Amino acid sequence: MLMSYDWDEKIEYLRKTRSLYYNDDYLQFLIDKVWQITKPVNMIDFGCGFGYLGLKLLEMLPKGSSYTGVDKGEKLITEAKKLFSQLPYPSQFICADILEAEIREPYDLALCHAVLLHMEQPKHVLQKMKDCVKPGGKVICFESHWIASMSNQYLQETTQSDVVKLGILQKLFEMDLSRTGKDGNIGIKINKTTFIGGLMERGLTPEEAEQQFEAETKFHHYFREHGLDRYMVYAPSMKITCGTVN
Ligand SMILES: C[S@@+](CC[C@H](N)C(=O)[O-])C[C@H]1O[C@@H](n2cnc3c(N)ncnc32)[C@H](O)[C@@H]1O
């Protein structure tokens, strides 16, 4: 089946969702402690979109690092060029299909962010990423774990399996809950009693705690009604993996 391509129409969606993905200090921790990048690098971003990852990383990587973005979205590449033209970082963009693009220059880093999960041939893309990296360079993928992401969603006063089907383990936890009252998923739920209890432990009176609960519930409904709740709770469970090419 041929997948339809509509990323060029989703620049706003990409912009809004990306803004909450990572804390800067976490990315800096990855650069310094995990990937241990101490010298300027040249990197290539497969399926770069409007260049989100480059925009984040270039300001944290050693000065002199450069960025190449490849994407088949013409509007996305136009937007990326516009954004990067106002910045001091060396950058270039290639508007092409990542499965077909001929990438000659060897890079220190090949990256992708939320791309492999949308590809019909993810291993092929990974191989291309590997092929364009120098010996000792790195392939770094930021990809979602969709099941983990969905299992993080809970709507108050619903049974999770009515909304998100997760299989036997979910069935087991829900049966345990109705049989014994024990709730293996309590960590993802905001429970009124626990919430109010927590506020009272921090010094509020029962009346103040109740008021605060009502205020936050109101806030929550406001965001729901305005369709903004997904930005407040969105937890895509991104998995960041890195390999060194020998
Ligand atoms: C979910 S978006 C991620 C964009 C960017 N990495 C980010 O996180 O903001 C997926 C991207 O992959 C690109 N893409 C999908 N298939 C592609 C292909 N065959 N060749 C090049 N780019 C592709 C889309 O244009 C889109 O920009």
The ligand as an ORCA input file, in Angstrom:
! r2SCAN-3c Opt
* xyz 0 1
  C       7.266     13.547     11.967
  S       8.087     14.515     10.787
  C       9.597     14.849     11.637
  C      10.295     16.086     11.137
  C      11.491     16.520     11.979
  N      12.495     15.494     12.066
  C      10.988     16.909     13.355
  O      11.074     16.095     14.283
  O      10.465     18.013     13.485
  C       8.608     13.335      9.571
  C       9.436     13.992      8.487
  O       9.935     12.998      7.609
  C       9.881     13.521      6.290
  N       9.827     12.394      5.362
  C       8.943     11.373      5.351
  N       9.243     10.523      4.360
  C      10.333     11.026      3.738
  C      11.120     10.591      2.639
  N      10.847      9.468      1.994
  N      12.177     11.359      2.283
  C      12.463     12.509      2.924
  N      11.743     12.952      3.975
  C      10.704     12.223      4.373
  C       8.646     14.376      6.278
  O       8.667     15.319      5.229
  C       8.683     14.996      7.658
  O       9.355     16.213      7.643
*
